[in-house]
Amino acid sequence: MLVKVSVLTAYFLIVLFIGLVARTRWKSTPETYFLGDRKLGTLVLLGTMVSTNFSAFTVFGASGAGYRDGYAFFPIMGFGTGFMALTFWILGRKIWRLGRDQGLVTPPELVGDRYGSPFLSFLFALVMIIFTIPYLALQPMAAGYVLEELVGLPYVWGCALVTAIIVLYTFRGGLRAVAWTDLFQGSIMFVLLAVSLFLVARHHGGFVEANTRVLAEWPSLFSRPGGAGRYTLGIWFSYILLWFFCDPMFPQLFQRFFTAKSERNIFRIMMFYPLVCTVVFFMPIAVGVMGRLSFPDLTGKAADRILPMVLTQISGEAMAALIMAAGLAALMSTMDSQLLTLSSIFSRDIAPLFGRRKSRTSATGRVFVVCLSLAGLALAVRPPDTILQIATQTFTGLAVLFPTVLFGLYWERRYALAAIVSILVGESAVALFFFKILPSGPFLPVIWVMAVTFAVYLTVHGIFAFREGAVLVKLPAWMTDPYAYVLAAIFLAAMDFWAWGDATPLLSGLPIWMGYFVVLSALQTLAMWFWVRRETGSG
């Protein structure tokens, strides 16, 4: 026990040290505290983008889903999240330009600037806050699982300890501290997930042997629709589309576009992202699948603990503690970014509506870091569902914002009412599906929610444009580019219904259909590279 505590204490101290070294002045400007003076280069930007997006959900939710559903979950995350990188170029570069030119700090500020509507800016901020706080709560929730399993610390105390550490360096350091700790923690997560995969496979006789044994006893884990029969073609399509619409609307990811040093940095991280997603998501999912051999009877939320459970069983105390640090790294690098971004929204978009002037220093934002961390901690004390289910529900609420941002960035004529009505109707639809007043049929609710949201936006926009005698709908230039159709074809090819139900043949212990998605991710990267290279005239 002493070894485990020593390893975890050393890890926490290193993170705190990095955060304090990279601290910002107490009276620093909002651009310095929240955006790092817009000077993040490719390595740090990629590190913080990846670490920000890869949360407790990546390590614990993905391993839990691997345990319950098997390798069916891999393309949903590896290919699906990687395909979302396309939005880095479609949305990210425009967001970066506008942020630089207009001095924008928060996502609602950009929306308010594009539509000229303070109410829309407030509504946009409110939606981001409401649907990010439950996702914020997933991070201390997972920390509680890890520390309870590893060192016997009561769940609530584990949640509180990790939250306090994150608040300390975020409160003092701002984005500069968050970005550098993200880079460190992202590297730790990657290396230690690889080590955990190696250890679990070796414990069961090697990777091929372990997977062969799992296949013999649970063949459904090697095919679609997966172990629980969850991933029908409609659900599969829904998840991949959900990541595309939702991920760039994460406030912490959205705000990262403001921080890039140049447009070229955004191009580079887009190129690396599909590869990173493919490798990172494979590891916890594979551990979850092989974890069946050690703990065959877990159900529901208990499966989210499979990673700490199996590693505590098979490795020494020091190694178990190190590998659990990978999970802590993933959740801490997301929670710090969520706290920082939401505090910027509160201090710059919400507080001024109640009589406070926009502060020229970061002091107000620092106070909100503490308040938001307490809100997330309170929700984590009694988690209502599995990590995957909580994440899916909150992601759908954020996806509703996508049409407002997309059309706001590209259309010359923008009507605030179109955005406001689409958000209100879209979120109403989210509530109706959440309370099961409406059935979602063969899809996740996000399909119907996004169909309604787009339809309402375009209808209201069309009415105003018709009254003004303007062009009703003008497609952005990128939507008519040949490479856009190539990428659309790659997306459709991911609906590989012809391989549904196939568990064999195996290649190196894995079903061969998994390799198909690795090829699709490589083709996506190649298409994006040629597209951007032609558009910018450089590589």
N, C-alpha and C positions, 0 to 999 in steps of 0.2 A: 504493500500500500504506500509506503514511504517513497518508493521509486516512482510510482504513478504521480503522486502529488508533486514531487520534485520536478518531473518532466513538464507537467502542465504549468507549474509555477514559473519555470524558466521560459516557457513559450509565452505566457501572458506578459512577463517582464520585457521580453524582446519586442513584442508588439507595442507596449507602452513606451519603450525607449525610442522606437522609430517614430511613433506619433509625436513625442515631445521634441525630438530633434527637428522634425519637419513642422513645428508649430508656427502659427501666425501671430502677429501682434494683436493685443486685445482690441485696439482701436483700428484694426485693419479695415479696408473698404469691403463692401459686399462682394465686389469682383475678386478680391484677393481671397477672402474667406470661403466663398461658395464656389468660385471658378478657378482658383489657382492662377489668377491673372491671365487666363486664356492662353497658357503656354505649355500645355501637355504635349510632349512628343510622342512618337509612335509606340515605343516600348511601354512607357508609363500609361498612355491612353489605352492601349490594348489590355494591359494588365488590369487596370481599374474597370474597363468595360466588361471584361470576362469575369472578373471576381465579383463585380456588382450584380451581374446577371446570374451567376452560378452561386446559389444560396444553399440554405439548409435543404431546400427542395431537391437540389442536385445530388447531394450526398445521401441524405436520409430518405427523402421522398422517392428518388430514383431507385435506390436499393430496395426500398419497401415495395415499389411497383414491380421491380425485377423479381422479387420473392413471390408476389401474388400473381403476376401476369406473365412473367418470363421475358424472353427476348423480343416479344411483340412490342414492348415498350421502347426498344432501342431506336428504330427509325423515327418514331414519333418525336423523340428528343434529339437524336444525333442529326438526322436530316432536317427535321422540322425546325428546330431552333437555328440550325445553320442556314437554312433557306431565308430566315428572317434577316440575315445580313444584307440582303438586297435593299432593305429599307434604309440602311446606313447611307447609301448613295442617293436614293430617291428622296428621303426626308432629311437625312443628317447634314448633307452639304448645304441645303437651303437654310436649315436652322442655324448652322454655323455662320453663314454669311449675314443673315439678318441679326443674329446676336452680336456679331462684331460691329456691324454698321450702326445698329440702333442702341447699343449698350444694354442689351437685354440680359437678365440674370435667371429668370424662372420661366418655365413653360407657359403658365398663364399670362405672363407679360407679353410673350410672343403672340399668343392668340388675341389678347386685347389689342395689341398694336396692329395686327393684320385686319381685324374686323372693326376696330374703333368702337368697341362696346365694353364698358366697365362691368356690366352685368354678366356678359358672356365670360369675361376673364374670371369673375368670382365663381360662376357656375363650374367652369373648367377646373379651377383650383379645388372646389368642394368635392368634385367627383374624384380627383386624384387623391385627396386626403382620405375620403371615405373608403376607397377600395385599396389603398396602400397600407393602412394601419393593420388590417387583418393579416396581410402578407408580412408586414413588419413583425407581427406577433409570432410568426412561424420560427423566427430566428432564436429568440430565447426559449421557445418551446423545444426546439431540437437540442439546444444547449443543455436544458434540463435532462433530456433523455440521456445524452452522452455522459454527463457528470454523475448521474444517478447510477448508470450501468458500470461506469469505470471505477469510481472511487466511493460509491455509496452515498454521495451527497444527496440530501432530499431534493426532489424535483424542483420545488419552488425556489430553494436556495441556489440551485444551479442556474436557473433562469435569471435570478437577481444578480449573481456574481458576474456572469458574462455581460449582462446589460450595463452594469456599473463600469466595467473595464472599457467597453466601447464608448460610453459617454465621456469618460475621462479624456481619451485622446481626440475624440471628435470635437468636444467642447473647446479644447485648447488649440487644436491644430487646424481645423477646417479642412478644405479639400486637399491641401498639400499633404497633410498628415494622412488623410483617408486614402489618397492615391498611392502613396508610398507603402502604407501598410497593406493596401489591396494587392500591390505587386508582390510583396513578400508573402502574403497569405495565399494568393493564387498559386504561386510557385510551390509553396508547402502542400497545398491541396493536391496539385497535380502529382507531385513526387510520391506523396504518401498514399494516395489512392492506388497508384501503380504498385507500390509495395504491398498494400493490403490485398490486391488481386493476386499477386505472386504467392503470398503466404497462404491464402485460402485455397488456391489451386494446389499448391505443394502439399498441404495438409490432407487433401483428398486424392493424392496419387498423381498429380499433374493436371493441367488444364483439360486436355483431351479426355483423360480417364474420368475426371470429375463430371464433365458434361455428358459423357456417355452413360454414367450411372444415373444422373438426373433424368436424361431422356428415357431410360428404361423404366423409371418409376413414374415420372410426370411428363409424358410426351407432349402434353398441351402447352408446356412452357417453351417449346421450340417452334411453335407455329402460331399463326393468327387463327382465331381471335384471342388467343392467350389463355393462361391458366384459369382465369375466372370467366372466360368467354366474353370479355368486355369489349374487345377491339374488333367490332364489326367494321365493314368498309365505311359506313356513315360516321361512326365515332372516330375512326382513323383520320378521315378527311377533316372532321371537325377540329381535332387537336392541332393538326398541322396548320390549318387556316387560323386557328386561335393564336398561335405563337406569332404569326406574321402580323396580325392586326394589333395584338396586345403588347408584345415586348417593347417596341419603340415608344409605346405610351407609358411604360414604367417611368414615373417622374425622375428617378435617379438615372435611368439610361438616357432619357430625353435631354436632361440637363448636361450630360457628358458631351453632347455635340457642341455645346457652347465653349467647352474647355479646350478643344483641339487647337494646336498651334497653327495648323494650316489645313486646307482642303485635302492635300496629299496625305496627311495623317489619317483622315477618315477613309480614304481609298485603301490605304494599306491594311487597316484593321478589318475592313470588309473582306479583303482577300484571305486573311488568316482565320477568320471566324468559323467558317464551315469545318475546317480541319480540326480546330480546337474542340468544337462541339462534338464531332464524331468520336474523338479519342476520349474526352473527359466523360461523356455520358456512358460510354461502353463500360467503363471500369466499375462504377457502383452497381449497374444493372447486372453485370456478370457475377459480382460478389453476392447480390441478392439471390440469383438463380442457384448458385452453388451452395448458398446458405441453407437451402432446403435439406441438404444432407446432414447438417448439424442440428437444425431445429425444424422438423417437418410439420409442426402443428400450429404455427402462428396464424392469427386471423386479424383482419381489420387494422386498427391503429398499432397493434403490437408488432406488425411486420415492419413498421418504420424504424424499429430498434434493431433490425437484423445485423446491421454493420457493427455496432459496438458489441452486440451479443456474441457474434461469431469470432470476432477478433480477441475479445477477452478470453474466450474459451481456448483458442489455439496458439496464441503468442505469449511471450513473456510480458511481464508488467511494463517494462520500459518501452517495448515495441508497441504494445497495445495503447499505451498513453500517447506515443508519437503519432500513431495512425489516427487516433481519435482527434488529434490536433488538426488533421486534415478537415474533418467535419466542422470543427470549431472555426477554422480558417474560412471555410466557405460561408458559414452563417454570419460571422463577424464582418466579413468584407462586404456583405450585402446590407446588413443592418446599419453600419456606419453611413453608407451612402444614402439609405432611405431616410435616416434621421437628418442628415445634412440637407437633402433636397426638400423634404417636407418643412424643415425649419425655415428655409429660404422662402417657401410659399407662404407660410404663416406670417413671417415678418414683413414681406414685401407685397403680398396680395390680399391677405385677410386682415391683419392688424390695421392698415390704413383706412379700412372701411368703418372702423370703430373710433375714429377721431385721432388716431396716431399717424404722424407723418412718416413717410418712408425714411428709415434711418440711414444716415450716411456712414454708419459704422456697423460692425457685425454683432454688436452686443445683444440686440433683441433676438437675432437668430440663435445665438448661443443659449439663451434662456429657453427657447422653444425646443432645442435639442433635448434638454432634460425633461420637459413636459411630455414630449412625444415618446420618449423612451419609457416613461412610467405608464403611458396608455398602452403601448405594446406589451409591456410586462403584465399588466392587468389582464389583458385578453389571453395571454399565454398560460395563466394559472389554471384555467379550465378549458382546454382546447375542445371544440365541438366535434371535430371530425379528423380524418386522416390528413396528412400534409398535402397529398395530391388533390383531395377533394376541396380543401380550403383554398388552395392555390387556383384551381380551375374556376371557382366561383368568383374570386376577386379579379382574376384575369379578364373575365367576360365583361365586368363592369368597366374596366379600363379600356377595353377594345372599342367601346362605344365612341370614344374620343377620336378615333382614327379618321373618319370622314372630315371632321372639322379641321384637323391639322392638314390633311392631304390637300383638300380644296382651298384652304386658306393660304397654303404656300404657293399654289400654282395658278389659281384663277385671278384674273385682273378684277373682275367684279365679285365682290364678296358681300353677302347679306348676313348680318348677325342673327336675324330671326331664323334663318335656315339652320344655322348651327345650334341655336338655343333649342328649337323645337326638336331637332334630331336627337340631341342629348337627352332631353326630358322624356321623349317617347322611347328611346333606346333603353334608358335606365328603368323606365316603367316596365318594359318587356323583361328586363333582367329580374325584376322583383316578381313578376307573374310566374316566370319559370322557376325561380328559387322556391317560392311557396307552393309550387306544383298546381297552380291554378290553371296553367296551360301545359299540355303535354309536349315534349320535345320530339317525340317520334323516333326515327332511326338516327337522329343527329344529336350532338350536344346543343344546348340552347344558343350557343354563340352563332350558329348558322342563321337561325331565325332572327335573332337580335340584330345581327349585322345587316341582314337583308332589309329589315324594317328601318334601321338607322340610315342606311344609304338611300332607301326609297324616299323617306321623309325629307332628308336634306335636299335631294335632287328635285323633289316636287316643289318645295317652298322656293328654292332657288329659281326653278323654271318659271314659277308664277311671277316673281319679281322681275326676272329678265324679260319675260314676255310683255309685261306692262311697260317696260322701258324701251322695248324694241331692240333689245340686245340679243347677241347670240345666246341661245338657251344653254348649250353645253359645248365647251371647247376643251378637247382632250389635251393633256400635257404632251409635249413633244416626245417624251420617253415612252409613252404608251403606244406610239405608232412605230417605234424603232424595231427593226427585225430581231435584235437580240432580246427584246422584251418577249417576243413570241417564242424564242428558243427557251427562255427561262420558264415561260408558262408551260411549254411542252414537258420540260423536266419536272415541273410540279405535278402535272397530270400523270406522268409516268410513275410517280410515287404511289399512285393508286393501283398497285399491282395485284388486282383481283385474281389473276390467273395463278398466283402462288399461294392464295389463301388456303389454309388447312395443311400446307406442306411442312413437315418437320424434318424431312431428309431430302436429299443427301446432305451429309455433314462434311465440312471442310475444316480441318484442324479443330474439331469439336464443336463447330458452330454450323447452324443451318445455312445453306448456300445463299438463300434469299437475302441474308444480312449483307453479304458482299455486294449485292445489287445496289443497295443504298449508299454504300461507300463510293461506288462508281458514280452514282447520281450526284453526290456532293462534290466529287472531283470535277464533273462536267459543269456543275453550277459555277464553281470557282473559275474555271476556264472561260465560260461565257461572260461572266462579270468582268474578268480581266480584259478580254477583247473589247467589250462594250466601252468600258471606261477609258481604255487606251486610245480607242478611236475618237471618243468624245473629247478627250483632253489633249490628244496629240502627243502623249508620252506614255511610258510604261510605269 
